[in-house]
Amino acid sequence: MSALLFCCSQWGRFAVSIGYWDDPYIQHLVRPSKERKAPEINRGYFARVHGINQLTKAFLQKTECHCQVINLGAGMDTTFWILKDQDLLPSKYFEVDFPMIVTRKLQSIKFKPLLSKPILELHSEDTFQIDGHMLDSKRYAIIGADLRDLSELEEKLKKCNMNTQLPTLLITECVLVYMTPEQSANLIKWAANSFGTAMFINYEQVNMDDRFGQIMIEHLRRRQCDLAGVETCKSLESQKERLLSNGWETASAMNMMELYSKLPRTEVSRIEALELLDEMELLEQLMKHYCLCWATRGGSELGLEEITY
């Protein structure tokens, strides 16, 4: 699973390197890839980043940034730095991932001023707390924990001053599918029950019952990546039902081809000019097997249920 995460990070770095979107921080966290990524992968990654960014910004605007964001399975994500540059930083931004992955990220932050300086600028003390598996500062925390162990997760988040009274956005990207259905349901339920006002964003596979989905599963198995939770990825309806049956009040979902069709036309023209795509059909097949889901609980006074893509 961690090998796949680093592979996905490299896809992101490659897409940034050829101009799909701007991210001056990813090069300091992710090594360059030795191989060129296929255009359909790059366009799919662009749609993923754009979709999650739009929903995240909508939440931050609705709450006027008086909120917290918890990225579960964050890997080498750079959103904290980008939101700071955009003056859209929440009251506190949390990241959680396996200790091994967190250790690698913390090493980069420690020795690269472009990453550490923005954290220090927001911190009232001379130094922030950092050890092998955790960083805690006034506005940013990185925690090494297993998302399947909810008592440990909650304990470590509270130690870093997670505030259950604040509106909270939780984000998972290709994380739940690696957990058993019971484990992911428990995590989703914990997220719904822990905060009075919250939003949950999930990006992962969908329509995995058809032939193309089976080929995807077989391909990942050959790379020692077993999708333990793939049975919850049957359809957009099954994705929404998982959220609604585990404590969330509203749920929406769309496949990534539908999202791609809603992207600003100027952006689509720009990214499609970056690389020649021979097989549009392959892009469509791929995009129809990933989806973006979002759910809300409480927050009617903020209009959270109005957030859509």
MILUMDREN-363176 format. One record per residue (C-alpha): residue number from 0; x, y, z. Coordinates in steps of 0.25 Angstrom, whole numbers. Layout:
N
<pos->NUM; east->X; north->Y; up->Z>
...
***
This chain:
309
<pos->0; east->0; north->0; up->0>
<pos->1; east->11; north->10; up->4>
<pos->2; east->18; north->7; up->-10>
<pos->3; east->5; north->10; up->-17>
<pos->4; east->4; north->23; up->-9>
<pos->5; east->18; north->27; up->-13>
<pos->6; east->15; north->23; up->-28>
<pos->7; east->2; north->32; up->-27>
<pos->8; east->11; north->44; up->-22>
<pos->9; east->20; north->42; up->-33>
<pos->10; east->9; north->43; up->-43>
<pos->11; east->5; north->56; up->-36>
<pos->12; east->19; north->61; up->-37>
<pos->13; east->20; north->57; up->-52>
<pos->14; east->7; north->64; up->-55>
<pos->15; east->12; north->77; up->-48>
<pos->16; east->25; north->76; up->-56>
<pos->17; east->19; north->77; up->-69>
<pos->18; east->9; north->88; up->-65>
<pos->19; east->-4; north->82; up->-61>
<pos->20; east->-5; north->90; up->-49>
<pos->21; east->4; north->99; up->-40>
<pos->22; east->10; north->93; up->-28>
<pos->23; east->24; north->99; up->-24>
<pos->24; east->25; north->89; up->-11>
<pos->25; east->23; north->75; up->-17>
<pos->26; east->37; north->75; up->-23>
<pos->27; east->42; north->76; up->-8>
<pos->28; east->34; north->64; up->-4>
<pos->29; east->34; north->54; up->-15>
<pos->30; east->46; north->49; up->-24>
<pos->31; east->44; north->51; up->-39>
<pos->32; east->39; north->39; up->-46>
<pos->33; east->48; north->32; up->-56>
<pos->34; east->37; north->29; up->-66>
<pos->35; east->27; north->37; up->-73>
<pos->36; east->13; north->36; up->-69>
<pos->37; east->1; north->33; up->-79>
<pos->38; east->-7; north->45; up->-83>
<pos->39; east->-20; north->39; up->-78>
<pos->40; east->-13; north->37; up->-64>
<pos->41; east->-9; north->52; up->-64>
<pos->42; east->-23; north->57; up->-68>
<pos->43; east->-29; north->48; up->-57>
<pos->44; east->-20; north->53; up->-47>
<pos->45; east->-23; north->67; up->-51>
<pos->46; east->-38; north->65; up->-49>
<pos->47; east->-36; north->59; up->-36>
<pos->48; east->-28; north->70; up->-31>
<pos->49; east->-37; north->81; up->-36>
<pos->50; east->-50; north->74; up->-31>
<pos->51; east->-44; north->72; up->-17>
<pos->52; east->-39; north->86; up->-17>
<pos->53; east->-52; north->92; up->-21>
<pos->54; east->-60; north->85; up->-10>
<pos->55; east->-49; north->88; up->0>
<pos->56; east->-50; north->103; up->-3>
<pos->57; east->-65; north->103; up->-3>
<pos->58; east->-64; north->98; up->12>
<pos->59; east->-54; north->108; up->16>
<pos->60; east->-62; north->119; up->10>
<pos->61; east->-75; north->115; up->16>
<pos->62; east->-68; north->114; up->30>
<pos->63; east->-60; north->126; up->27>
<pos->64; east->-48; north->118; up->31>
<pos->65; east->-52; north->116; up->45>
<pos->66; east->-51; north->101; up->44>
<pos->67; east->-41; north->90; up->44>
<pos->68; east->-37; north->80; up->33>
<pos->69; east->-33; north->66; up->35>
<pos->70; east->-27; north->59; up->24>
<pos->71; east->-27; north->44; up->27>
<pos->72; east->-16; north->36; up->19>
<pos->73; east->-10; north->49; up->14>
<pos->74; east->4; north->44; up->9>
<pos->75; east->12; north->55; up->3>
<pos->76; east->0; north->64; up->1>
<pos->77; east->4; north->79; up->0>
<pos->78; east->-10; north->85; up->2>
<pos->79; east->-5; north->92; up->16>
<pos->80; east->5; north->100; up->9>
<pos->81; east->-4; north->104; up->-3>
<pos->82; east->-15; north->108; up->6>
<pos->83; east->-6; north->117; up->13>
<pos->84; east->-1; north->124; up->0>
<pos->85; east->-16; north->126; up->-3>
<pos->86; east->-19; north->132; up->10>
<pos->87; east->-29; north->120; up->12>
<pos->88; east->-23; north->113; up->24>
<pos->89; east->-33; north->107; up->34>
<pos->90; east->-31; north->109; up->49>
<pos->91; east->-23; north->96; up->49>
<pos->92; east->-19; north->86; up->38>
<pos->93; east->-17; north->72; up->42>
<pos->94; east->-11; north->60; up->34>
<pos->95; east->-11; north->46; up->38>
<pos->96; east->-3; north->34; up->31>
<pos->97; east->5; north->22; up->35>
<pos->98; east->17; north->25; up->44>
<pos->99; east->27; north->21; up->33>
<pos->100; east->21; north->31; up->23>
<pos->101; east->20; north->42; up->33>
<pos->102; east->35; north->40; up->37>
<pos->103; east->39; north->42; up->22>
<pos->104; east->31; north->54; up->21>
<pos->105; east->36; north->60; up->34>
<pos->106; east->50; north->58; up->29>
<pos->107; east->47; north->66; up->17>
<pos->108; east->41; north->77; up->26>
<pos->109; east->52; north->77; up->35>
<pos->110; east->63; north->80; up->25>
<pos->111; east->56; north->88; up->15>
<pos->112; east->53; north->103; up->19>
<pos->113; east->43; north->105; up->8>
<pos->114; east->34; north->95; up->16>
<pos->115; east->38; north->98; up->30>
<pos->116; east->38; north->113; up->29>
<pos->117; east->23; north->115; up->26>
<pos->118; east->20; north->106; up->39>
<pos->119; east->29; north->114; up->48>
<pos->120; east->23; north->127; up->43>
<pos->121; east->10; north->123; up->48>
<pos->122; east->15; north->117; up->61>
<pos->123; east->16; north->127; up->73>
<pos->124; east->28; north->119; up->80>
<pos->125; east->42; north->119; up->75>
<pos->126; east->41; north->104; up->71>
<pos->127; east->30; north->94; up->68>
<pos->128; east->29; north->80; up->74>
<pos->129; east->34; north->70; up->65>
<pos->130; east->39; north->56; up->67>
<pos->131; east->40; north->43; up->58>
<pos->132; east->25; north->41; up->56>
<pos->133; east->19; north->54; up->59>
<pos->134; east->19; north->69; up->57>
<pos->135; east->10; north->79; up->65>
<pos->136; east->10; north->94; up->63>
<pos->137; east->-1; north->104; up->65>
<pos->138; east->-7; north->103; up->51>
<pos->139; east->-2; north->90; up->46>
<pos->140; east->0; north->75; up->51>
<pos->141; east->5; north->63; up->45>
<pos->142; east->2; north->50; up->52>
<pos->143; east->7; north->36; up->50>
<pos->144; east->-5; north->26; up->53>
<pos->145; east->-13; north->14; up->47>
<pos->146; east->-27; north->19; up->43>
<pos->147; east->-32; north->5; up->47>
<pos->148; east->-29; north->8; up->61>
<pos->149; east->-39; north->18; up->65>
<pos->150; east->-36; north->20; up->80>
<pos->151; east->-21; north->23; up->76>
<pos->152; east->-25; north->32; up->65>
<pos->153; east->-34; north->40; up->74>
<pos->154; east->-24; north->41; up->85>
<pos->155; east->-13; north->46; up->76>
<pos->156; east->-22; north->56; up->69>
<pos->157; east->-27; north->61; up->83>
<pos->158; east->-12; north->62; up->88>
<pos->159; east->-10; north->72; up->76>
<pos->160; east->-22; north->80; up->80>
<pos->161; east->-33; north->75; up->71>
<pos->162; east->-46; north->83; up->74>
<pos->163; east->-58; north->75; up->73>
<pos->164; east->-67; north->87; up->74>
<pos->165; east->-61; north->93; up->61>
<pos->166; east->-67; north->91; up->48>
<pos->167; east->-58; north->80; up->42>
<pos->168; east->-55; north->75; up->28>
<pos->169; east->-49; north->61; up->27>
<pos->170; east->-43; north->56; up->14>
<pos->171; east->-39; north->42; up->9>
<pos->172; east->-33; north->39; up->-4>
<pos->173; east->-31; north->25; up->-9>
<pos->174; east->-31; north->21; up->6>
<pos->175; east->-44; north->14; up->10>
<pos->176; east->-43; north->4; up->-2>
<pos->177; east->-30; north->-2; up->5>
<pos->178; east->-38; north->-5; up->18>
<pos->179; east->-49; north->-16; up->20>
<pos->180; east->-63; north->-11; up->19>
<pos->181; east->-65; north->-12; up->34>
<pos->182; east->-52; north->-4; up->36>
<pos->183; east->-56; north->7; up->27>
<pos->184; east->-70; north->8; up->32>
<pos->185; east->-65; north->9; up->46>
<pos->186; east->-56; north->21; up->42>
<pos->187; east->-67; north->28; up->35>
<pos->188; east->-76; north->26; up->47>
<pos->189; east->-65; north->31; up->56>
<pos->190; east->-64; north->44; up->47>
<pos->191; east->-79; north->46; up->47>
<pos->192; east->-81; north->44; up->62>
<pos->193; east->-68; north->52; up->67>
<pos->194; east->-73; north->66; up->61>
<pos->195; east->-86; north->73; up->62>
<pos->196; east->-83; north->80; up->49>
<pos->197; east->-75; north->73; up->38>
<pos->198; east->-73; north->70; up->24>
<pos->199; east->-66; north->57; up->18>
<pos->200; east->-59; north->56; up->4>
<pos->201; east->-55; north->43; up->-1>
<pos->202; east->-48; north->40; up->-15>
<pos->203; east->-47; north->25; up->-19>
<pos->204; east->-51; north->14; up->-29>
<pos->205; east->-65; north->12; up->-34>
<pos->206; east->-73; north->2; up->-43>
<pos->207; east->-63; north->-9; up->-40>
<pos->208; east->-72; north->-20; up->-43>
<pos->209; east->-71; north->-19; up->-58>
<pos->210; east->-60; north->-24; up->-67>
<pos->211; east->-51; north->-12; up->-67>
<pos->212; east->-52; north->-11; up->-52>
<pos->213; east->-48; north->-26; up->-51>
<pos->214; east->-36; north->-23; up->-60>
<pos->215; east->-32; north->-11; up->-50>
<pos->216; east->-33; north->-21; up->-38>
<pos->217; east->-24; north->-31; up->-45>
<pos->218; east->-14; north->-21; up->-49>
<pos->219; east->-13; north->-15; up->-35>
<pos->220; east->-12; north->-30; up->-29>
<pos->221; east->0; north->-32; up->-38>
<pos->222; east->6; north->-20; up->-31>
<pos->223; east->3; north->-26; up->-17>
<pos->224; east->-8; north->-16; up->-15>
<pos->225; east->-20; north->-23; up->-10>
<pos->226; east->-33; north->-15; up->-10>
<pos->227; east->-39; north->-20; up->3>
<pos->228; east->-51; north->-11; up->2>
<pos->229; east->-54; north->-12; up->-13>
<pos->230; east->-69; north->-18; up->-10>
<pos->231; east->-73; north->-4; up->-5>
<pos->232; east->-68; north->2; up->-19>
<pos->233; east->-79; north->-5; up->-27>
<pos->234; east->-87; north->8; up->-31>
<pos->235; east->-89; north->23; up->-28>
<pos->236; east->-101; north->18; up->-20>
<pos->237; east->-93; north->8; up->-11>
<pos->238; east->-83; north->19; up->-9>
<pos->239; east->-94; north->29; up->-4>
<pos->240; east->-101; north->18; up->4>
<pos->241; east->-88; north->15; up->12>
<pos->242; east->-88; north->30; up->16>
<pos->243; east->-103; north->31; up->20>
<pos->244; east->-103; north->18; up->27>
<pos->245; east->-92; north->22; up->36>
<pos->246; east->-97; north->35; up->42>
<pos->247; east->-96; north->45; up->30>
<pos->248; east->-109; north->53; up->27>
<pos->249; east->-106; north->57; up->13>
<pos->250; east->-98; north->50; up->2>
<pos->251; east->-94; north->53; up->-12>
<pos->252; east->-85; north->45; up->-22>
<pos->253; east->-81; north->47; up->-37>
<pos->254; east->-71; north->39; up->-46>
<pos->255; east->-59; north->46; up->-50>
<pos->256; east->-63; north->47; up->-65>
<pos->257; east->-76; north->55; up->-61>
<pos->258; east->-67; north->64; up->-52>
<pos->259; east->-57; north->65; up->-64>
<pos->260; east->-69; north->70; up->-73>
<pos->261; east->-72; north->81; up->-62>
<pos->262; east->-57; north->86; up->-62>
<pos->263; east->-56; north->100; up->-67>
<pos->264; east->-54; north->100; up->-82>
<pos->265; east->-42; north->109; up->-82>
<pos->266; east->-35; north->99; up->-72>
<pos->267; east->-39; north->87; up->-81>
<pos->268; east->-33; north->94; up->-94>
<pos->269; east->-21; north->97; up->-86>
<pos->270; east->-18; north->83; up->-81>
<pos->271; east->-22; north->76; up->-94>
<pos->272; east->-12; north->84; up->-101>
<pos->273; east->-1; north->79; up->-92>
<pos->274; east->0; north->65; up->-97>
<pos->275; east->-6; north->57; up->-109>
<pos->276; east->-17; north->47; up->-105>
<pos->277; east->-18; north->36; up->-115>
<pos->278; east->-30; north->28; up->-108>
<pos->279; east->-41; north->37; up->-102>
<pos->280; east->-49; north->24; up->-100>
<pos->281; east->-38; north->19; up->-90>
<pos->282; east->-39; north->33; up->-82>
<pos->283; east->-54; north->31; up->-81>
<pos->284; east->-53; north->17; up->-77>
<pos->285; east->-43; north->20; up->-66>
<pos->286; east->-50; north->33; up->-61>
<pos->287; east->-63; north->25; up->-60>
<pos->288; east->-57; north->16; up->-50>
<pos->289; east->-53; north->27; up->-40>
<pos->290; east->-62; north->36; up->-33>
<pos->291; east->-63; north->48; up->-23>
<pos->292; east->-73; north->47; up->-12>
<pos->293; east->-76; north->57; up->-1>
<pos->294; east->-85; north->57; up->11>
<pos->295; east->-90; north->66; up->22>
<pos->296; east->-95; north->66; up->36>
<pos->297; east->-100; north->78; up->43>
<pos->298; east->-96; north->92; up->38>
<pos->299; east->-110; north->96; up->32>
<pos->300; east->-107; north->110; up->38>
<pos->301; east->-94; north->110; up->29>
<pos->302; east->-101; north->104; up->17>
<pos->303; east->-92; north->92; up->17>
<pos->304; east->-102; north->84; up->10>
<pos->305; east->-102; north->94; up->-2>
<pos->306; east->-88; north->90; up->-5>
<pos->307; east->-87; north->83; up->-19>
<pos->308; east->-78; north->82; up->-30>
***
